């Protein structure tokens, strides 16, 4: 029977190269046609997508436009050009988007105190975009109300009150977020090859940043100074950098501070870009002998079973596998209360860090080709043992998609194959052929960051 071991591991340089994968206008036309088909399936006469800086994914998927300082509205009807409503600053910026739509200025989307001299009423703009009385309208924001059993309330809205009320003057309004975000059939859940390769590019950047942070970790510098090792290049982020050490580290999410990193500190760092997130956690020591005596079995008690759970995640996931099977495989190793697993052990990732998740107890939802997924098992022990962490992304690709990726993106494909070799031959993780690792850390787990040459393997 295979067991986890803590041993010498040489992490290869997987690298990345250009050109940066971009999404074409033709792809956005294809997405528009698919959106119209989904609208017809749901008997919707119109679709309105709301977006803002924090909730950019649905509107950006459809348009290529990502709101920066303002909100935006995107209005889609059959047999006419879609309309994008943007504010003072978003209106000119939207000209760069690759989607096909008519830009319309609505100054009420602008920041407070900015000019409203060209303002028009929302009702008139909605009519101009094609809305008429008696329509059935889908409104997509960024989520909806759902029960533990997964029942979705189509009449619960998280979008602005003014928008819901304005649309109701034209007819029945329903929450249409599931059209984009359903954990199996959502439009943003099954990705095109070009989108997947843009995610792989993002993952090269984000995982290399975390890798550089760990390999450059040292004592006596501030958290801010340590974050310089991330060496960021400006690719759009999906989350704030979460990096903290010492007493705050148990919370996972805080931003860095001027705190000086000291020997023995628990430490965590995470970096997310649109399409990718990577995170690791450990201790600022060289070996377990530097830990307090009562947690000197950190590797045996927490890290080893945690690594086993991650191995089970990677070895179980695959096309046609049910989400409940992945959940059971993971929880067989970390299901005890000590591990404090409170969230789904893995989820779908896209332009937003968390789209939805088919990975839950008793889930019969099956994984399909084109999904991008995050291994994200978080043991929040709430004790001095702190936590351990592997957060890396993969894609699932059937044989036809793998051939397409290999042919059209040979550099990325070479990186994927090198990561698969590292995971299977060095780390001892048995991957199905459809599992494509995107991370330049690829399940690498060093528990002690002053000794990053040693990590976990399965033998």
C-alpha positions as CSV (number, residue, x, y, z in Angstrom):
1,X,0.0,0.0,0.0
2,X,1.4,3.4,-1.0
3,X,2.1,5.9,1.8
4,X,3.1,9.6,1.8
5,X,6.7,10.4,2.5
6,X,8.7,13.5,3.2
7,X,11.8,13.5,1.1
8,X,14.2,15.3,-1.2
9,X,12.3,16.7,-4.3
10,X,13.8,18.7,-7.1
11,X,11.1,21.0,-8.6
12,X,11.7,21.4,-12.3
13,X,11.6,24.7,-14.2
14,X,8.5,24.3,-16.3
15,X,8.7,27.9,-17.7
16,X,6.3,29.6,-20.0
17,X,6.6,31.4,-23.3
18,X,4.6,33.7,-25.6
19,X,2.8,34.8,-27.4
20,X,0.1,35.4,-24.8
21,X,-3.1,33.5,-25.9
22,X,-5.8,35.9,-26.8
23,X,-9.5,35.4,-27.5
24,X,-10.7,36.4,-31.0
25,X,-13.8,38.3,-32.1
26,X,-15.0,35.1,-33.8
27,X,-15.0,33.3,-30.5
28,X,-17.2,35.9,-29.0
29,X,-19.6,35.6,-31.9
30,X,-19.8,31.8,-31.2
31,X,-20.5,32.6,-27.5
32,X,-23.3,35.0,-28.5
33,X,-24.9,32.3,-30.7
34,X,-24.7,29.8,-27.8
35,X,-26.2,32.3,-25.4
36,X,-29.1,32.8,-27.8
37,X,-29.7,29.1,-27.9
38,X,-29.7,28.9,-24.1
39,X,-32.1,31.8,-24.0
40,X,-34.4,29.9,-26.4
41,X,-34.2,26.8,-24.3
42,X,-35.3,28.8,-21.2
43,X,-37.9,30.6,-23.2
44,X,-36.3,34.0,-22.5
45,X,-37.1,37.0,-24.7
46,X,-34.1,39.0,-23.4
47,X,-31.0,38.6,-21.3
48,X,-29.5,41.3,-19.1
49,X,-26.1,40.7,-17.6
50,X,-24.9,42.9,-14.8
51,X,-21.2,43.3,-14.0
52,X,-18.9,45.3,-11.8
53,X,-15.3,45.2,-10.7
54,X,-15.8,42.4,-8.2
55,X,-18.3,40.5,-10.4
56,X,-16.8,40.7,-13.9
57,X,-16.9,37.1,-15.1
58,X,-20.3,36.7,-16.8
59,X,-20.3,40.0,-18.6
60,X,-16.6,39.6,-19.6
61,X,-17.3,36.1,-20.9
62,X,-20.0,37.5,-23.2
63,X,-18.3,40.7,-24.3
64,X,-14.6,40.7,-23.6
65,X,-15.2,43.9,-21.6
66,X,-14.3,43.9,-17.9
67,X,-15.6,46.8,-15.8
68,X,-12.9,48.6,-14.0
69,X,-14.3,51.5,-11.9
70,X,-17.9,51.2,-12.8
71,X,-20.8,48.8,-13.2
72,X,-22.0,47.8,-16.7
73,X,-25.1,46.3,-18.2
74,X,-25.2,44.0,-21.3
75,X,-28.6,43.5,-23.0
76,X,-29.1,40.6,-25.5
77,X,-32.1,39.9,-27.7
78,X,-32.5,37.6,-30.7
79,X,-32.0,39.2,-34.1
80,X,-30.3,42.4,-33.1
81,X,-26.9,43.7,-32.0
82,X,-26.4,43.5,-28.2
83,X,-26.1,46.7,-26.2
84,X,-23.5,47.5,-23.6
85,X,-24.3,50.3,-21.2
86,X,-21.2,51.8,-19.6
87,X,-20.3,54.9,-17.6
88,X,-18.0,57.8,-18.3
89,X,-14.8,55.9,-18.0
90,X,-16.0,52.5,-19.2
91,X,-17.5,53.8,-22.4
92,X,-14.2,54.5,-24.2
93,X,-12.4,51.6,-22.6
94,X,-15.1,49.2,-23.9
95,X,-14.0,50.0,-27.5
96,X,-11.0,47.7,-26.9
97,X,-13.3,44.6,-26.2
98,X,-13.4,41.9,-28.8
99,X,-17.1,41.2,-28.5
100,X,-19.6,42.6,-31.0
101,X,-22.0,45.0,-29.4
102,X,-23.2,48.6,-29.5
103,X,-21.7,50.9,-26.8
104,X,-24.1,53.2,-25.1
105,X,-23.2,55.8,-22.5
106,X,-25.3,55.7,-19.3
107,X,-23.7,58.2,-17.0
108,X,-25.5,56.9,-13.8
109,X,-23.0,54.0,-13.9
110,X,-20.3,56.6,-13.4
111,X,-18.7,57.3,-10.0
112,X,-20.4,59.9,-7.9
113,X,-19.5,63.5,-8.6
114,X,-18.7,62.8,-12.2
115,X,-20.7,64.6,-15.0
116,X,-24.2,63.6,-15.7
117,X,-24.8,66.2,-18.5
118,X,-25.5,63.5,-21.1
119,X,-27.7,61.4,-18.8
120,X,-30.7,59.5,-20.1
121,X,-33.3,57.5,-18.2
122,X,-32.7,53.8,-17.9
123,X,-36.2,52.9,-19.1
124,X,-35.6,54.8,-22.4
125,X,-32.2,53.1,-22.8
126,X,-33.7,49.6,-22.2
127,X,-36.4,50.4,-24.8
128,X,-33.7,51.5,-27.2
129,X,-31.9,48.2,-26.6
130,X,-35.1,46.3,-27.6
131,X,-37.0,45.6,-24.4
132,X,-40.8,45.6,-24.8
133,X,-43.7,45.1,-22.5
134,X,-44.7,41.5,-21.8
135,X,-41.2,40.0,-22.2
136,X,-39.7,37.2,-20.2
137,X,-36.3,38.6,-19.1
138,X,-33.3,36.7,-17.6
139,X,-31.1,38.7,-15.3
140,X,-27.6,37.4,-14.6
141,X,-25.5,38.8,-11.9
142,X,-23.0,36.6,-10.1
143,X,-24.9,34.2,-8.0
144,X,-28.4,33.3,-6.6
145,X,-30.0,31.8,-3.6
146,X,-29.7,28.0,-3.3
147,X,-30.5,25.4,-0.7
148,X,-28.1,22.8,0.7
149,X,-29.8,20.3,-1.6
150,X,-29.1,22.6,-4.7
151,X,-32.5,24.0,-5.3
152,X,-32.2,27.4,-7.0
153,X,-34.7,30.2,-6.4
154,X,-35.1,32.0,-9.8
155,X,-36.9,34.9,-8.1
156,X,-34.1,35.8,-5.7
157,X,-31.8,38.6,-6.9
158,X,-28.4,39.8,-5.8
159,X,-28.2,42.5,-8.5
160,X,-29.1,46.2,-7.7
161,X,-32.6,46.9,-6.7
162,X,-33.0,49.7,-9.3
163,X,-32.2,47.3,-12.1
164,X,-34.6,44.6,-11.0
165,X,-37.4,47.2,-10.6
166,X,-36.7,48.7,-14.0
167,X,-36.8,45.4,-15.7
168,X,-40.0,44.4,-14.0
169,X,-41.8,47.2,-15.8
170,X,-41.2,45.2,-19.0
171,X,-42.4,41.9,-17.8
172,X,-41.4,38.8,-15.8
173,X,-37.8,38.8,-14.5
174,X,-35.9,35.6,-13.4
175,X,-32.4,35.1,-12.1
176,X,-30.5,33.6,-15.0
177,X,-27.1,33.1,-13.3
178,X,-27.3,29.3,-13.7
179,X,-27.2,29.7,-17.5
180,X,-23.6,30.8,-17.0
181,X,-22.7,29.1,-13.8
182,X,-24.5,25.8,-13.4
183,X,-21.8,23.3,-12.1
184,X,-22.2,21.0,-15.1
185,X,-23.9,22.8,-18.0
186,X,-23.1,26.5,-17.4
187,X,-21.8,28.4,-20.4
188,X,-18.7,29.4,-18.4
189,X,-18.1,25.9,-17.1
190,X,-17.2,24.2,-20.4
191,X,-14.3,26.2,-21.9
192,X,-13.0,26.5,-25.5
193,X,-9.4,25.5,-26.2
194,X,-8.3,29.1,-26.6
195,X,-9.8,30.0,-23.2
196,X,-8.1,27.0,-21.5
197,X,-4.8,28.0,-22.9
198,X,-5.2,31.6,-21.6
199,X,-5.9,30.0,-18.2
200,X,-2.7,27.9,-18.6
201,X,-0.8,31.1,-19.4
202,X,-2.3,32.8,-16.3
203,X,-1.4,29.7,-14.2
204,X,2.2,29.9,-15.3
205,X,2.3,33.4,-14.0
206,X,0.5,32.9,-10.7
207,X,2.1,29.5,-9.8
208,X,5.6,30.8,-10.7
209,X,4.9,33.8,-8.4
210,X,4.1,31.5,-5.4
211,X,7.0,29.2,-6.3
212,X,9.4,32.2,-6.3
213,X,8.0,33.4,-3.0
214,X,8.6,30.1,-1.3
215,X,12.1,29.5,-2.8
216,X,13.1,33.1,-1.8
217,X,11.5,32.9,1.7
218,X,13.8,34.2,4.5
219,X,13.7,35.5,8.0
220,X,14.0,39.0,9.2
221,X,12.1,40.8,6.4
222,X,8.6,42.2,6.3
223,X,5.7,40.6,4.6
224,X,5.7,43.4,2.1
225,X,9.4,42.8,1.3
226,X,8.7,39.1,1.0
227,X,6.0,39.8,-1.6
228,X,8.5,41.4,-3.9
229,X,9.6,37.9,-4.8
230,X,6.2,37.4,-6.4
231,X,7.6,39.5,-9.3
232,X,4.2,40.3,-10.7
233,X,3.8,41.6,-14.3
234,X,0.4,43.2,-14.3
235,X,-1.8,40.4,-15.6
236,X,-5.4,41.0,-14.3
237,X,-5.9,39.7,-10.8
238,X,-9.0,37.9,-9.6
239,X,-8.3,38.3,-5.9
240,X,-6.2,40.4,-3.6
241,X,-2.9,38.8,-2.7
242,X,-3.4,36.9,0.5
243,X,-0.2,36.7,2.4
244,X,0.4,36.7,6.2
245,X,2.6,35.1,8.8
246,X,2.5,34.6,12.5
247,X,-0.8,35.0,14.4
248,X,-2.8,36.2,11.4
249,X,-1.8,33.3,9.2
250,X,-4.6,31.1,10.6
251,X,-7.2,33.3,8.9
252,X,-5.7,32.7,5.4
253,X,-7.1,35.8,3.7
254,X,-5.4,38.8,5.1
255,X,-3.2,41.0,2.9
256,X,0.5,41.4,3.7
257,X,1.7,44.0,6.3
258,X,4.9,45.4,7.7
259,X,5.2,42.5,10.2
260,X,8.6,40.9,10.3
261,X,8.7,37.2,9.4
262,X,10.3,35.2,12.2
263,X,11.6,31.7,12.7
264,X,8.8,29.3,13.6
265,X,6.1,31.4,12.0
266,X,3.1,29.7,10.3
267,X,2.9,31.3,6.9
268,X,0.5,31.4,3.9
269,X,0.6,33.0,0.5
270,X,-1.9,33.0,-2.3
271,X,-2.1,34.7,-5.7
272,X,-5.0,34.7,-8.1
273,X,-5.2,35.8,-11.7
274,X,-8.2,35.7,-14.0
275,X,-8.3,32.0,-14.7
276,X,-5.9,30.8,-12.1
277,X,-5.2,30.7,-8.4
278,X,-2.3,29.1,-6.4
279,X,-1.7,29.0,-2.7
280,X,0.6,27.2,-0.2
281,X,0.9,27.2,3.6
282,X,3.6,25.9,5.9
283,X,6.1,26.9,8.6
284,X,9.2,29.1,8.5
285,X,11.5,26.5,9.8
286,X,14.1,24.1,8.4
287,X,12.8,21.0,10.1
288,X,10.2,19.7,12.6
289,X,12.8,20.0,15.4
290,X,12.3,23.8,15.3
291,X,8.6,23.5,16.0
292,X,7.1,23.6,19.5
293,X,7.2,20.1,21.0
294,X,3.5,19.7,21.0
295,X,3.3,20.1,17.2
296,X,6.6,18.4,16.3
297,X,4.6,15.7,14.6
298,X,3.2,18.3,12.1
299,X,4.1,16.3,9.1
300,X,2.8,12.9,10.4
301,X,-0.4,14.3,11.9
302,X,-1.5,16.9,9.3
303,X,0.7,17.2,6.2
304,X,0.9,13.5,5.3
305,X,-2.9,12.8,5.5
306,X,-3.5,16.1,3.8
307,X,-1.1,15.2,0.9
308,X,-2.9,11.8,0.7
309,X,-6.2,13.6,0.3
310,X,-4.7,15.8,-2.5
311,X,-3.3,12.7,-4.2
312,X,-6.8,11.1,-4.0
313,X,-8.3,14.2,-5.6
314,X,-5.9,14.1,-8.5
315,X,-6.2,10.3,-9.0
316,X,-10.0,10.2,-8.8
317,X,-11.0,13.2,-10.9
318,X,-11.7,12.6,-14.6
319,X,-14.3,12.8,-17.3
320,X,-17.5,11.0,-16.4
321,X,-16.6,10.8,-12.7
322,X,-19.2,12.0,-10.2
323,X,-18.4,14.9,-7.9
324,X,-19.5,12.8,-4.9
325,X,-16.8,10.2,-5.8
326,X,-14.1,12.9,-5.5
327,X,-15.6,14.2,-2.3
328,X,-15.5,10.7,-0.8
329,X,-12.0,10.0,-1.9
330,X,-10.7,13.2,-0.3
331,X,-12.7,12.9,2.9
332,X,-11.5,9.4,3.5
333,X,-8.2,11.0,4.5
334,X,-9.3,14.3,6.1
335,X,-12.8,13.7,7.2
336,X,-12.1,13.8,10.9
337,X,-13.1,16.9,12.8
338,X,-9.5,17.7,13.5
339,X,-8.9,18.7,9.9
340,X,-11.7,21.2,9.9
341,X,-12.7,20.9,6.2
342,X,-15.6,23.3,5.9
343,X,-15.7,24.0,2.2
344,X,-16.0,21.9,-0.9
345,X,-12.7,20.1,-1.6
346,X,-12.3,21.6,-5.0
347,X,-14.3,23.7,-7.4
348,X,-14.7,25.1,-10.9
349,X,-12.5,28.1,-11.8
350,X,-12.8,30.6,-14.6
351,X,-12.4,34.3,-14.9
352,X,-13.6,34.3,-11.3
353,X,-11.8,32.3,-8.7
354,X,-14.9,30.2,-7.8
355,X,-17.6,29.6,-10.3
356,X,-19.5,26.7,-8.7
357,X,-18.7,23.2,-7.5
358,X,-20.0,19.8,-8.3
359,X,-17.7,18.3,-5.6
360,X,-19.9,17.7,-2.6
361,X,-21.3,14.9,-0.6
362,X,-23.6,12.6,-2.6
363,X,-23.2,14.7,-5.8
364,X,-24.0,12.8,-8.9
365,X,-22.9,15.6,-11.2
366,X,-20.3,14.4,-13.6
367,X,-17.2,16.1,-14.9
368,X,-17.0,16.8,-18.6
369,X,-14.3,17.8,-21.1
370,X,-13.5,21.5,-21.1
371,X,-13.8,22.1,-17.4
372,X,-11.2,24.1,-15.5
373,X,-10.9,23.0,-11.9
374,X,-9.1,23.9,-8.7
375,X,-7.7,21.4,-6.3
376,X,-8.6,23.4,-3.2
377,X,-8.7,21.3,0.0
378,X,-8.4,23.6,3.1
379,X,-7.7,22.0,6.5
380,X,-8.5,24.8,8.9
381,X,-7.6,22.9,12.1
382,X,-8.0,25.9,14.4
383,X,-5.0,24.6,16.4
384,X,-1.3,25.2,16.6
385,X,-0.9,22.7,13.9
386,X,-2.1,25.5,11.6
387,X,-2.8,24.1,8.1
388,X,-1.3,22.7,5.0
389,X,-2.3,23.7,1.5
390,X,-2.1,22.7,-2.2
391,X,-4.1,24.9,-4.5
392,X,-3.4,24.4,-8.1
393,X,-5.5,24.3,-11.3
394,X,-6.2,21.6,-13.9
395,X,-8.3,21.2,-17.0
396,X,-10.1,18.1,-18.2
397,X,-9.7,17.3,-21.9
398,X,-11.0,14.4,-23.9
399,X,-8.9,12.8,-26.7
400,X,-10.1,15.3,-29.4
401,X,-9.5,18.3,-27.2
402,X,-6.0,17.0,-26.3
403,X,-5.2,16.6,-30.0
404,X,-6.4,20.2,-30.7
405,X,-4.3,21.6,-27.8
406,X,-1.2,19.7,-28.8
407,X,-1.5,20.9,-32.5
408,X,-2.4,24.5,-31.8
409,X,-0.4,25.2,-28.6
410,X,2.7,23.1,-28.8
411,X,4.6,25.1,-26.1
412,X,1.8,24.9,-23.6
413,X,1.3,21.2,-24.4
414,X,5.0,20.5,-23.7
415,X,4.6,22.2,-20.3
416,X,1.5,20.1,-19.5
417,X,3.3,16.9,-20.4
418,X,6.3,17.9,-18.3
419,X,4.1,18.6,-15.3
420,X,2.3,15.3,-15.8
421,X,5.7,13.5,-15.8
422,X,6.7,15.3,-12.6
423,X,3.5,14.4,-10.9
424,X,3.5,10.8,-11.9
425,X,7.2,9.9,-11.9
426,X,8.5,12.1,-9.0
427,X,5.5,12.7,-6.8
428,X,3.9,9.3,-7.4
429,X,0.4,10.6,-8.4
430,X,-1.4,8.5,-11.0
431,X,-3.2,10.8,-13.4
432,X,-5.9,9.9,-15.9
433,X,-4.9,10.9,-19.5
434,X,-7.6,13.7,-19.5
435,X,-6.1,15.5,-16.5
436,X,-4.0,18.4,-17.6
437,X,-2.1,20.2,-14.8
438,X,-1.6,23.9,-15.4
439,X,0.5,24.9,-12.4
440,X,4.2,25.3,-12.4
441,X,4.2,23.8,-8.9
442,X,2.0,20.8,-9.8
443,X,1.1,19.4,-6.4
444,X,4.5,20.3,-4.9
445,X,4.1,20.5,-1.1
446,X,7.1,21.6,1.0
447,X,5.9,21.9,4.6
448,X,9.0,23.7,5.9
449,X,9.8,26.8,3.8
450,X,13.4,27.2,4.9
451,X,14.0,23.7,3.4
452,X,12.1,23.9,0.1
453,X,14.2,21.2,-1.4
454,X,12.2,18.7,0.6
455,X,8.5,17.9,-0.2
456,X,5.8,15.3,0.0
457,X,5.7,12.3,-2.4
458,X,3.5,9.2,-2.6
459,X,5.3,5.8,-2.7
